[in-house]
Amino acid sequence: MKQKKTEVFRRTAVVAHFNKTLMKPITIGLIIIVIILTGCFLKDSSPTNSNYELDSLDYVVISSAIEQYFFHPNTLSHRFQSSFDSLAGIDRAIKREDIKMLLIEDSTINYLDSVSQYVHREHNVIDGSDSSLTEKIVEVNQNRFKIDNSKITTFETRLISNNEIRTLLDSIIYYGADKLYKKYPTAFGIISCSKPAFNTNKDRAIIYLSFYNDPDSGHGDFLWLKKVDSKWIVYDLVFLWVS
């Protein structure tokens, strides 16, 4: 009887030791998972520091870029083939009266991993002096920034979330647009934009814009702007993709 009790006690001790040994890595693993999830949450949370917000100059450039992005197509080739100094006459360009409302994604994009050599090469035809500015757009768009569409002054805009875009367009490849225009019948399409990047003197900027109208009408573009007097003028555009 005493031998049986001793054996039971020994087995209990072994099980307790095994559980203790097993629980240690499990506990450590759970702690690591919590740390990772907390880090992801903090990364995805909307930042509160003012350094992570779009400022008034950002909105001036965004507004100017969107307006000139949608000038009448007949002015497009003249606008981007003109000499740099002549662009101050851009006021004569034909503005779009047919655009009643644009949907704009409610935060900036942040999937710019690099600027391709193609973009650099095409832009160098117009101006090869600002390659460092071109690369800076990647640096400033590591995070997403909430957009306040009331500060976009050139067209009437309405915010739309990325989740709603994917729901209304049926998939991540934006196939079909019937549901989109049933809900937003006056919308001309969806615009998405990056945070602008600026040179040191804050008189030049680069921004990325993309536009979706339907599955056969979409494009993404880099736009370079220069401050001429008090206006921001687009002086170059490079198509990155088109559908």
C-alpha positions, 0 to 999 in steps of 0.5 A: 500500500505504501509502495502504491502511494509512493508511485502515485505521488511520483507520477503526480510530481512528474505530471506537475513538472511536465505541466510547468515545463510545458506552460513556460514556453506557452506563456512566453509564446502568448506574451510574444503574440500579445506584443505583436498584436499590440504593435500592429494595433498601434501601427494601424491606429490613427496617429494623434501627433500633429506631425502625422496630419495633413497640414494646410499646405498639403491640402493646397497641393492636393486641391491644385493637383486634383483640379488640374488632373481633371482639366478638359482632355483637349488641354492635356497635351498642351499642358504637359508639352509646354515649356516650363516658363509658359505654364503660368498661362494654365489659367486659360485651360478649360475646367471641367463643368461636367464633374458634379462630385468626386468620391475620395478615399478617406485616407491617403495611400501608403503602398508606395514601395519605390519609384521605378526607373521608368518614372524617373526616366520619363520625368527627366525629359521635363526636369532632371534636377529634382530626383531627390524630391521624386524619391521623397514621396516614398519616405513621407507615405509610410503611414496613412493619413486621414483626409478632411475633404472639407479642405479640398477646395476645387471640386465637391467631394465625398469621403468613401472608405477602402472597405466600401470601395471593395464592397461596391466594386465587388472585389479588390480588382474593382470589377463592375461599378453598378452598385457604386453609381446606384448609391452615388448617382452624381459621382464622376468616379473615385480619386485616391491620393498620396500625401504630397512630398516637398523640396526644402524650399517648399516651392516644389511638390510631388503627389500620386493620384489614381482615378477609377471611373469604371473597369475600363477607365482608370489610371494612376499617375505621378504629378509634379507641381511648382509654386508660380506666384501664389499658385501651384501649377502641375508641370509634369505628369507620368502615367504609372498604370492605365486600364 
